Amino acid sequence: MNEELKVNQLYPESTDFSMLDYDCAYLPDKKVRMNYKYVSKASKTFATAVVARGWRRFGKYFFHPICQGCNECKSIRIDAKDYKYSKSQRKAIKRNLETEIIVQKPTMTQAHISLYNKYHAHKSQSDGWQHRNISQREYHENFVDGAHDFGKEVLYIIDDVLVGVDLIDVLDDGISSIYFYYDPDYARLSLGTYSLLYQIQLANILELPWIYLGYWVDGCKAFAYKPKFQPQEILDGFPHVSEQPLWELWDEPKSKNE
């Protein structure tokens, strides 16, 4: 690759900023500060490099935490090639043999908006999530903008009805999980588990070694499922793009609450 082109891909034009501290959604009595890069023309090369160093993407924004006095957000990734299916995960696959799957560039339809809002209204009641209906503009900015050539959506359809949407990035060395939402009326199908198992299957088809799961926070109920997908590796800190990331084997931990 031309050296100038490589540099431009790794260091694209961006607007860098951080937010003022706000209440942490994961840990009570903690404050969050996020470091952001707004990148209007991100390449797959850039996205691959920063995701492997602990960054996440929503729309055209890449970000990672820089919280004062707290480093509980741990970046983790699944080893897709050597993945070990549990008995319950194999059952989830069998329950979805009739579920139709479509992989395509992210789109926005009324079915997307309605399903997203239904899922979050359910989570507000069941888990106490803060909730307000998302607008079309907000949805487009979060899940359609910034996809470029690497962002995809995986649609889960039953009897011509959209029941789940998984937003992912297909990168040079793996798949980055961005966000998944589903119809709570189909909870019996374990669509959350099934969507992640399909990511692992897709990664193996594409010969990509990793599934980037984002952050794990000990004691956070919303992330309790993540360590159950083994084997995994955990990242040491948030290295700069010029530094080599250090990933180490990570077994399912015992929670601080146990």
Secondary structure, 3 states (H helix, E strand, C coil): CCHHHHHHHHCCCCEEEECCCEECCCCCCCEECEEEEECCCCCHHHHHHHHCCCCEEECCEEEEECCCCCCCCEEEEEECCCCCCCHHHHHHHHHCCCCEEEEECCCCCHHHHHHHHHHHHHHHHHHCCCCCCCCHHHHHHHHHCCCCCCEEEEEEEECCEEEEEEEEEECCCEEEEEEEEECHHHHHHCHHHHHHHHHHHHHHHCCCCEEEEEEECCCCHHHCCHHHCCCEEEECCCCCCCCCCCEEEECCCCCCCC
